[in-house]
Amino acid sequence: MSLGDGDFTWDFGEPQDPEPVTTIAWRLAHLTVGLAETNGTHFGSQPAHVETFDYAGTAKEALRHLDEVYGKWVEGVRGLGEAGLARPQGPTVPPEFADAPMARLIMYTSVEVIHHGAEICLLRDLYLQNHS
């Protein structure tokens, strides 16, 4: 299925077996919308959802948007303090974390950023090796 509310959409479906090989653009969209959802739910940004998100149409726009939502996420995390990290997440994505402390969401999100960020870097390096 295609998700999004702009000129460009994000292809996504569950379950997929085997998982498809995804592109740099797919990974950038995944990170960007995930951070935007967390920012909207927990850090006072505009609400965001995968089905209505306005996905980037160029690499430059995708990187700018990722930098923006990541910066807001870091600012939100830094503002939590000890009490904020301990409080329950409440309504969130993934929903099974609702009763877990915010620290769990921060750790989960950090793993996603590191995991998919590393994949993006690897794919970029492989592309550059094959096209230089």
Secondary structure as UniProt FT lines:
FT   STRAND          2..3
FT   STRAND          10..11
FT   HELIX           24..42
FT   TURN            50..52
FT   HELIX           59..78
FT   TURN            79..80
FT   HELIX           81..86
FT   HELIX           95..97
FT   TURN            98..99
FT   HELIX           102..130
//
